[in-house]
Amino acid sequence: MSKPVFLCDANIVIRLLQWDHEKLSPIAKEVFAKAEAGDYLLYFTSGCIAEIVWVLTSYYEQDRKHVARILSEFLQRPGIRLEHAKATLAALDDLQTKSVDYLDAFQARFAIEKGYAVMSFDRDFKKWPELGWQLPEN
């Protein structure tokens, strides 16, 4: 019998990591404990990860390197599955070593993984030498 899979929303992770709600934070802790115990799987979309990074770095004003390190460790726990896991984890690593936004890092890593080039006005894409970057032209 296969385990149930739940698409996990950003607010559950934020409640756990921030521990800022008397009722919801302990519930969030239990959700992840059950996933780790094998009761079910929690699936995270790429958009959800981007939202978590944005909320923690903007609203909660946490350092992006700290957020990237904590999330990278957290998302590799048992019971958790990621959409585009390789690109997501590589993007979180890039957040710790490059001066880039998470979404740019994810876009770059996804493109590298797929063998795509990136077309953008954003010159930050030059920070990945293995990535083909094209500036749009007239």
C-alpha positions in Angstrom: 0.0 0.0 0.0 1.4 3.4 -1.0 1.7 6.3 1.3 -0.6 9.3 0.9 1.0 12.3 -0.7 0.0 15.8 0.4 1.0 19.0 -1.5 2.4 21.1 1.3 1.8 24.8 1.5 4.4 27.4 2.5 2.6 28.5 5.6 3.2 25.2 7.3 6.9 25.4 6.9 7.0 29.1 7.9 4.9 28.3 11.1 7.5 25.6 12.0 10.6 27.6 11.2 9.4 30.8 12.7 7.7 29.2 15.7 5.5 32.3 15.9 2.0 30.9 16.5 0.9 29.4 19.7 -1.5 26.9 18.1 -0.3 26.4 14.5 3.5 26.1 15.1 3.1 22.9 17.2 0.7 21.5 14.7 3.2 22.2 11.9 5.9 20.3 14.0 3.6 17.3 14.2 2.9 17.4 10.4 6.6 17.1 9.7 7.2 14.5 12.4 4.5 12.3 10.8 6.0 12.7 7.4 9.4 11.8 8.8 7.9 8.7 10.5 6.6 7.6 7.2 2.8 8.2 7.7 2.7 10.2 4.5 4.8 12.2 2.0 4.9 16.0 1.8 5.4 17.3 -1.7 6.7 20.8 -2.4 6.4 22.6 -5.7 9.0 24.9 -7.0 6.6 27.9 -6.5 6.1 26.9 -2.9 9.9 26.9 -2.2 10.2 30.4 -3.9 7.4 31.7 -1.6 9.1 30.3 1.5 12.4 32.0 0.6 10.6 35.3 -0.3 8.5 35.4 3.0 11.5 34.5 5.2 13.9 37.0 3.5 11.4 39.8 3.0 8.7 39.7 5.6 10.8 38.2 8.4 14.0 39.9 7.2 16.1 36.9 7.6 19.5 36.6 5.9 19.2 34.8 2.6 22.3 32.7 3.2 20.8 31.5 6.5 17.4 30.8 4.9 19.1 28.8 2.1 21.1 26.7 4.5 18.2 26.0 6.8 15.8 25.2 3.9 18.4 23.0 2.1 18.8 20.9 5.2 15.1 20.9 6.0 14.0 19.8 2.5 16.2 16.8 2.5 14.5 15.2 5.6 12.7 11.9 5.2 9.1 12.2 4.1 9.7 15.2 1.9 9.7 15.3 -1.9 10.5 18.2 -4.2 9.5 19.2 -7.6 12.7 19.7 -9.6 14.7 18.6 -6.6 18.2 18.8 -8.2 17.6 22.4 -9.5 15.9 23.5 -6.2 18.8 22.3 -4.0 21.4 23.7 -6.4 19.6 27.0 -6.3 19.6 27.0 -2.5 23.4 26.3 -2.6 23.8 29.2 -5.0 22.0 31.5 -2.6 24.7 30.9 -0.1 27.6 31.6 -2.6 26.4 34.1 -5.2 24.7 37.4 -4.8 21.5 36.4 -6.6 17.8 36.1 -6.0 16.4 32.6 -5.4 14.2 32.6 -8.4 17.1 33.6 -10.7 19.2 30.8 -9.2 16.4 28.3 -9.7 15.8 29.4 -13.3 19.5 29.1 -14.0 19.8 25.7 -12.4 16.7 24.4 -14.1 18.0 25.6 -17.5 21.4 24.0 -16.9 19.8 20.7 -15.9 17.6 20.8 -19.1 20.3 22.0 -21.4 18.4 25.2 -22.1 19.8 28.7 -22.5 18.2 31.7 -20.7 17.0 34.9 -22.4 16.8 37.8 -20.0 17.7 41.4 -19.5 19.1 40.3 -16.1 22.9 40.2 -16.3 23.0 38.1 -13.1 22.7 35.0 -15.4 26.4 35.6 -16.3 27.2 34.3 -12.8 26.7 30.7 -14.1 29.5 30.1 -16.6 28.0 26.8 -17.7 24.7 28.5 -18.6 24.0 30.0 -22.0 22.6 33.5 -21.5 21.2 35.6 -24.3 20.3 39.2 -24.0 17.2 40.0 -26.0 17.8 42.0 -29.2 15.6 44.2 -31.4 
